[in-house]
Amino acid sequence: MRRIVAGLFISLDGVTQDPQNWQMGLMDAEAGADVGRGMEEADTILLGRRTYEEFAAYWPSAPADDPFSSYINSTPLTTGWHSPAALTGVRRGWYDSLQHQLALSTIEC
């Protein structure tokens, strides 16, 4: 069984949207280390549709010397957006397999 571990930027009043507009000023070495640990432990990244689309538009062509670029481009990405009709062949098989594994998963926050 696989686990889903949520790593979120969330404000004290529960806001998670648009972290790029508020969280960067709050990042320090300790917060960066926490994010880094979460990234080291992840074998797959599960994103929402909008975040996936934003990442897919930028990271594949981002500079290779960017540390996050090498991480994001070498770690399998999937999305909670359910549109498997667009997937074929190996990607469709991988999607179906992941969906089955996620159905058996526990969720940690």
Helices and strands as residue ranges (DSSP letters): E 3-5, G 19-21, G 24-26, H 29-41, E 45-47, H 49-58, G 59-61, H 67-74, E 77-79, G 84-86, H 89-103, E 106-108
